[in-house]
Amino acid sequence: MEGTQNKTDVILIGAGIMSATLGSLLKELAPDWNIKVFEKLDSAGEESSNEWNNAGTGHSALCELNYTSENADGSMDISKAIRVNEQFQLSRQFWSYLVDNGLIHNPEEFISPLPHMSFVQGEDNVRFLKKRFNVLSKHPLFQGMEFTDDPQQLKEWIPLMMEGRTSDEPIAATKIDSGTDVNFGALTRILFSHLESKNVNVQYRHNVEDIKRTPDGLWDVKVRDMNTGITQSVTSNFVFIGAGGGSLPLLQKTGIPESKHVGGFPVSGLFMVCNNPEVADLHHAKVYGKAKVGAPPMSVPHLDTRHIDNKRTLLFGPFAGFSPKFLKTGSNFDLINSVKPNNLVTMLAAGLKEMSLTKYLVQQLMLSNEDRMEQLREFIPNAKSEDWDIVTAGQRVQVIKDTEKGGKGTLQFGTEVVSSSDGSIAALLGASPGASTAVHVMLDVLDRCFPGEMKSWHPKIKEMIPSFGVSLADSPALFREIHASTSQSLGLMEPERELAYS
């Protein structure tokens, strides 16, 4: 059945953290604009942003070893760690603004303080971690980081991980208490509740089936109501595709030149979840290890305390899997349907170049539960199989594109914004550290897509995000001031840390 046609200023596709963030920014910057959101599932934050599908680390490079690397001359490259940390600070500032202005309430529902730790085993890895610590701890964004290779100190920091450890292999860890656990599913739901109170029209169980350019330069979005089967056409000046793994197929439908020669490779994930509260209560940190030689960055093992459904939970993983679906709720034909004449060579080139990733995925698929337990026991020597269950995490679609540096069919492990030359449509592709850097990514979308408005929006953006346009890495006093302020607003300030900032 065909329905009515109507017009709006902005269409957001997908009710995840990215659309929630962009919608919330636009409502502050252009309150009179009419915004419609279409989501095919029953509620917000059910796919990639959901707390069971997202690591929730509040990625700020405090513990993720893959954001620092050792150069050929032995020096430590921390540029990516600084960049990721600064991007997360933007998210903290925007969330603080929303809390301070009464636009969202109870920040403890989505963010809580939690130490971030890196943990390594073996002489070479201990040497790497010590060198990383020596460089990072001197940087203003990483002040407060501690290092130890003393087993007694480690027993205080991570008792669950040290109990029963008999190996004489060198071990070491860094710890920084200013880390956070972020429940992005809860945050997404909170932001959409806020948007609906601001008259944003959010339509659930509405599937976007096509996106076409109209002769007058608008975008015509064809949407089907999954309850009634009625299809409507909605035209808009601007469309944002924030549909997680579903973004690539929709981007391809637009036909914009920027959508050509771009592919996607889906990777699914499994986590082990502790079902024994007594065990979970013995651990209070996010502890990231080092990926094994030859394994991709997405495989970094971590033992995470999480706050989900108002209780402490303990997760370990990830273990990679393979599904041709681009979303958990997607189709088994998603991957094959995404291969087009314009990206076939790109996809084939990636397949040839990424044989090591294919080998890794095959090895992961062949793991038994006992194999996974053995990997867990590298973190928790006394782990018992009956205390741990397996859960399937979200689907991630890694971007494949042609780059000057990497050549044909280069696999990207970050978050990518693809936008049309006139800025009338943008799509978000890729994965980690996505959700943590949502505000940075959406500011990039605003800059690309609304260049005419950005100058007049600048004062309001600075009000919401005081460090906008400023390098916090180069402004340590401003960083300390902003970090203290956001910590207070978000309920993250511990009494002993307040003294350090005063």
ABEGO torsion letter per residue (X at the ends): XBBBBBBBABBBBEBBAAAAAAAAAAAAABAABBBBBBBABABBGABAABAAABAGAGBAGAABAAABBBBAAGBBBAAAAAAAAAAAAAAAAAAAAAAAAGABBGAAAABBBBBBBBBBBEAAAAAAAAAAAAAAAABAAABGBBBBABAAAAAAABAAAABGBABABBBBBBBBAABBBBBAAAAAAAAAAAAAAAGBBBBBGBBBABBBBBAAGBBBBBBBBAAAGBBBBBBBABBBBBAEAAAAAAAAAAGBAAABGBBBBBBBBBBBBBABAAAAAABBBBBBBBBBBGBBAAABBBBBBBBBGGBBBBBBOBBBBBBABABAABBAAAAAAABBAAAAAAAAAAAAAAAAAAAAAAAAAABBAAAAAAAAAAABAABBAAABBBBBBBBBBBBBBBBAAAEBGBBBABBBBBBBAAGABBBBBEBOABAAAAAAAAAAAAAAABAAAAAAAAAAAAAABAABGBBAAABAAAAAAAAAAAAAAAGABBAAAAAAAX
